[in-house]
């Protein structure tokens, strides 16, 4: 029989402490539903009473399979339960479980709480007892537990035992400062498991030494059976343990998969990349290309010799099947590529070509020549596809931009404030029809993008859902004649994303190339008639 591991998500509470992240009430509701559908066991919604958003979130029950959890402090020192508004807010919250945070380091008890060790223990006991009396499942986050254990193992253990003995379902050992190393976590959790059953121990690790995932797994090896973390490792400072890395490791690595089970099925695991990217999209952040398991580069291979081996047997350079986590294999085409990369990428995008076709040599030479000029096709899949289609077949001439004009003007607006305004005018020919469009934007590229997509005549219906989602500029050499590379990431109404590239000594011209490729790619993929 496999042992059950429980996954506790704190994206909406601890993850909300990430610099630049500010969840609205609607965001929290939508994310909670998304996490619940994925199969997580606990979803920590926030801190009722601490702010209007979280208070409103817990004002009515949520219809979730996961246990919706409220977070808050244990009874304040020197106050009774009935005279503590924080405790009252937690007990009144519409939540399945309550997670109390309690100091487990005697140094913090003395300096931060300014109370006695005995009063801190009484506060833990009273809080757990009160929540249990209300019929709530109780968790206690033993804050700074590992630092506290190093300073006074007896007192840190006393805090954990006080929570457990009063009936806490989970006693969570927190590496709050994120400075504990995996071997220390494993040794400490092993000692705690001698006093408290492992199926009541959780781990909450921060990532300040880039080891939160390793520390979480070390705790499991030592006996912990609940893991706390966030999607994409959100969290204050350097973030929390990343559940997007932990979950597939538990599911796909034999050391864990053969001993433990989690509430996420194989089918749901295939939604992992989508979950990760959707959260980034909601936060208006570009997904981390190099994120383990789900990043666009996680299963990407650039070197030709590696690609040749992968074509023969993917396991030669892949630790898991990318499709198990909703990702895919990418054999990149670049100046370091060989024929294997090229054939694999052409097969992926649906271009049939024989291995000995002489046009392959011409295409590979073209890629290498253009990359020498500054193009980067390994990062611009859509531009490569268009180049390949033009070399090996044809791309319809949907429209022709006869001219465009971009102006940047600084002026006073109607209320007397000095503003900078960009305007673009584009003259496009679609068949026998000439169309002129103008648009204002936040900058010259934004204005050009809006003007290009404003009116494409009979093709307008195909690009209605197209939008620019990321824009990156790199100067490739120094001096007054510097060459600029522009990478543009676009997406459409289906959620599909693609990247295009432009290179020029003029940033507007480079941007125009990438914008044009993006629009043409969308028309090709949509099957727009010539």
N, C-alpha and C positions, 0 to 999 in steps of 0.2 A: 504494500500500500504506500502510495506517495503521500508525503506530508503537504499540507496546504500552506502556501505563503499568501499573505494578504498585502494588497497594494493600496497605499494611502496617498491621495493626491492633494497637495497643498498649493497648487498653481494660483488659486483664487485668493489665498491668504498670504503665504510666504512669497509666492511668485509676484504678488502685487507690490512687493517692496523693491522690485527691480527699478533701477533708475530709468525713467522715461516711460514706465508702464502705469497706466491709470485706467482701471476697468470701470465702465459704467455699469449700472444695474442690468441693463439689457445684455451687455457683454457677459456678465457673470452668469446670468440665466442661460444664455446660449452655450457658453463653454461648459457649464455643469451638465447640460443635456448631452453635449458631445462626448464628454468624459464618461458619462453613464452608459451611453450607447457602446462605447469601446470596451467596457467591462471592468472598470476599476471598482474596488471594494468600498473605498471611502472617498468622499469628496469634501474637503474642508472649504466651506464657503467664505468665511471671514470672521470678523470680530463684532458681534452685535453689541450696540451701545457705544462703540468707538467712533463711528461715523454714520451719517445718514444712509449711505448706500448699503452698508452691511446690515444696519438695523432694519431697513425695508426688505432686504433679501430674506431675512429670517422672520418676517412678519406673517408669513403664511406658509403652509406646508408645501413641499416640493414632491412631485410624483416621480421618484427616482428609484431604481433598483439598488443603487449604491446607498450607503449610509451617509446622509447629509450631516455634516459635522460643524458645530459652532466652536469657536476658539475664544479663550479668555484666561485671565489670571485667576489663580487661587485666591481665597479670602485674604484681604489685605491685613497685615499685622496690626493688632490693636483694635480691630473692628469685629463686630459680631456678624454672622451670616446675614441677619435681618437688616443690618445697617451698612451693607456693602452693595452699592448700585451695580457694580460690575457683575457680581454673583447673581443679582436679581435679573439682569438683562440676559444672562446665559440660561437661567432656569426658565425664563419666559419665552425664549427663542423656540421657533418651530424647527426643531432639529432632532435627528435620530440619535445623535451622540454629541457629547461635549468633551472637548480636548482642553484640559487645564495646562497652563505652563507654570512650572514650579522650579524654584532655584534648587540646584543640587550641589552647588559649590559653596562651601562655608565662607569663602572670601566674599562672594556676592551677597550672601545672607547678611554678612556684617556690614559691607560697604554700600551695596545698592539698596537693599531692603531696610538697612539700619535696624535690624531686629536680632533676636537670639536664635540659635539653632533649634531650640525646643519650640519656640513660637512658629518657626517655619514648618516644622514637622506637624504641629497641630493644625496649621492652615491647610496643609495637604490633606490631612485626614478629614477635616470638617468639610472641605469642598467636595471631595469624592463622595462622602456620606450624603451630602445634600443632593447631589445630582442623581445618585442611586435611588434616593427616596422619591425622586420625581420620575423614576422609571427610565432614565437615560443610560445608554451605554457610555462608559467613562474611559477616557484616555488621559494619561498624565505625561506631558513632555517634560522630562527631567533636564532642564536647561543647563548647559555647560557641564554635563555629566562627566565627560572624560577628563576635562581639566580638574573637576572636583574630585574625581577618583584618584588622580595623581597626587592631589594635595592632601586629601583625607578620605581614604577608601571607605572607612567605617561610616563616615557621615553621608557620603554619596549613596552608599548602599542603604543606609537608614531611610533616606528620602524615597528611594525606589520601593523599599519594603513597605513603607507607610502607605503608599498608593496601592500596592498590590493587596495588602492585608485588609484594606477598607473596601476592596471589591473592584478596583480598576480593571477593566478588561485588558488594557494594554498599558504597559509601562515603557515609555519610549526614551531611549538613551540618545541624547542630543550632543553632537559635536558642533556646538553653536559657533565657536570661533573658526572651525574648519582647519585646525592645525594638527589634528591627530593623524597618525600614519596607520596603514592597514594592519600591520602586525600588532600595533598597540590596541586597535579596535578589537581584533580577534581575541587577544589575550584577555582584555577587560570584559568583553561580553561573555566569554567562557566562564569567568569567575562569577559574574552576575547570575548566569544560568544555573549555578550551583545553589543559589538562594531563591530564585524566582523561576518558575517553569518557562522554558523557551517559547512555548506557544502563548505567552503573555508578554513577550519582550519585542519591542520595535526599535528601529534605528532611524535616526534623522541626521543626515550628514550634510555639511556645507562644503563648498568646493574651493576653499581658499588655497589649498595645495594641489588642486587639479586631481584629487583622489576621492571625491565624494562617491562616485560609482564603485570604485575599488573598496572603499570603506563599508559601503552598504553590503556588498557581496561577502566581505570578510565577516561582517556581523551575522549573516545568514549561516556561513560555515560554522560559526561558533555557537549557534543556537537561536538567534532571533528569527521570528516568523512573521514580522510585519516590516515593510519597507516604506518609508515616507520619501517623497520627492516631488518634483514638478515636471511638467512637459517642457522640453527644450532646456531644462536646467535653469529656469528663471529663478530669481531670488536676489536678496540683497548682497551687496559686495560682488563676490565672484559667482554667486548662484548656489542652488541646491543640487542634490543628487538628481541626475537627469533620468527620469523614468523612460524616456525614449531609447536610452542605451541599456538600461537595466532590464526592461521587459523582454526584448528579444534575446538577451543573454540568458535569462532564466528559461526561456522557451526553447532555445536552439543549441545551447551548449550542454553536452552530456552530463557534466559534473552536477549541474542543477536540474536539467530536464528529467534525468532518470530518478531523481530523489524527490522532486517537488512538483506541485501543480499550482497554477494560478488561475484566476477567473477569466482569463482572456483566451478565447479559442484560436485555433490556427486560422480560421476564416477572418476573425477580427484582427489578428496580427497583420494581415495583409493591408489593413487600413492605417498602419502606423505612420507611414510617410505622409499620407493625406492628413492625418491628425496633426502631425508636427507642422506641416506647411500651412494648414488652415489657421492654426493659432498665430503663426507669424504674420499671415495675411491680415488677421483681425487687429494685430498690433502695428500694422503698417511697417513691418520689418522684413528685409530680404532674408529668406531662409539661408542658413549656414551651408554653403556648398560642401564643406568638408566635415559635416556632422556624421558621426558613425552611424551606420545602418541606413539612414534616411537622406543624407546629403547627396546632391547630384554627382559629387565626385567620389562617393563611398565605394562605388563599383566601377570606377572609370580607369581605363588603362591607356597610357600614352605611348609607351615604348613598343616598337614593332615586335621585338622578340617575345615580349610578354603577351601581346595580342595573338601572336601565332600559336602560343601554347593554350591560351584561353579558347580559341576557336576549336582546338582539338579536344580539350577537356577543361571546362570552366573552373573546376576545383583546384587547378594548378595555381591560380592566383586569387581565388575567392574563398573566404572563410565560411560563408553561408550562401545559399541561393538568394539573390537579391529580390526575387519575386515574393519570398516568404514575408518580407516586411513592406511590400508595396513599392519597391524600388525597381530599377532595371539596370542591366549591364550597359556600359558605354565604352566603346573602343574608339578613342579620340583620334581625330585626323589632324596631324600637325607636321611640322618639318622633321619630327623624329619618327614619323609613322612609316610603316611598310605596307605592302599590298594587303596583308591580313587585316590591318585596321580598316583599310579602305573598303574591302569586300564586306566585312562585317557591318560597317555602318551603312553601306548601300543596301544590304539585305534588310537591315532594320527599318530603313525608311521606304522600302518597297520598290527599289530600283533594280530590276533584273539585268544582270550583265555576266557574261562568261569570264572565267578567270583569266583567259588569255586575250581578252579584248584589248587591242592596242590603245583604245581611248582611256583605259585605266592609267597607263603610263603618262598620257598627256594630262589627265586630271591630277595625278600625284605631283607631277612637275609644276602644274599651275598652283596647287596648294602651297608647295614649298617656295615658289617664287613670290607669291603674295604674302606669305608669312615673313619672308625676308624684308618686305616693305613695311611690315608692322601689323598685318592682319593676324587674328588669333582664332582659328576655326575650332580649336578644342573647346573654346568657351562660347562659340557662336554656332550652335547646331543648325539653326535655320538658314543662316547665310551659307554654310557649307552645303546644305541640301539644294539650295538654289544654284550654287556654283556647279554642283554635280549634275543637276538636271539640265543646265545649259550646256555643259560639256558633253553629256551622254545622250541628250535628247533635245528637248526644247521646253522653254517656259513661255507661255503666251505673253504677247505685248498687250496687257490689259489696258494700259493708259500710258501717256507720255507727259511728263512735266516739262513744259516748254520754257518756263522761267519761274523763279521765285524771288521775292524781295523781303528782307527782314530788317526792321528798324528798331532801334532802342532809343527811347525819348525820356528825358527827365523833365517833369513839369509840376506845377501846382494843381492839385485837384480842386473840386468844388468847395471843399471846406478849408482850403488854404494850406494843405499839407503837401510837402514835396514828395513826389512819388516817381518811380521809374516804371515805365510801361513799354512792353515789347509788342510789336505788331508784325504779322507776316501776311504777305499776299502771294498766292500761288495760282499760276495759270496752267490748267491741265487740259489735255485733249483726250477724250474717250471716243474712239471711233471717229465720226465726223463732227462730234459735238465738242465745242470749246467751253470750258467752265472756269470761272474765276472766283476764288474764295479768299476771304480775309478773316483773320482772327487775332485777338489779343491774348497774351499769355503772361505768366509770371516771369518768364524769361524768353530769350529768342528761340530756344529749342522747343519750349512748350508751345509758343505761338505757332511755330512752323508745324509742329505735330498736329495741333488743332486745325490749322488751315488745310493741311494735306488730307485730313480725314473728314473735312466738313462736307464735301460734295464730290463724289466720284461717279455721279450719274447712275447708270444701270448697275454698278458694282457696290453702291452704297449699302445695300441691304446685307452684303456679306461682311461688312466691317463695322456694323453698328455696335457689336459687343467688344470691339478691340480697344484696348487701352494700354498705355505705357505704365509699367509697374516698377521699373528700376532703370537708372541712367548712370553710367560710370565712365569717367574720363581718365585717360592716362597719357602723360606726355612722354614720348619714347626717346627723345634726345634733347639736349640743351641748346640754348642759343635762340636767335631771332627767327630761325627757320625750323623750329621744332616741329616734329611730326606728332599729331594727336591721334590716339585711338579712342573711339567711342564704342561702348557696348551698351546696347539697349535691350532690356528684358520686357517682353510684352505678354499679355494674357488676353483670353477671350471669355465669352459668356459661359463656356464649358469648364473653365478653370485651367485649361491647357496653357502652359507657359513655353516660350521660346526666346532665344537670344540671337541678335543680329549684330554685325560689326561694320564699322566704317573707319577709314583711315585717310587723313589728309593733313596738310600743314594748316588748314583752316578748320577750326572746330565746328563751325556751322555746316561746312561741306561734309565733314566726317559724320556729323549727326544726321544730315540729310540722307546719306548713303544707308545708314543703319535704319532710319525710319522707312525708307523706300523698301528695303528688303523685308521689313516686318509686315508691311501692307501686302506686298506681293506674295509672301509666304502664306499669309492668312487666306488670300484668294485661291492659291494653289491647293491648300489643305481643305478648303471649303468646296472645291470642285467648281469654281466659278467658270462659266463658259467664256471662251476667247472672244 
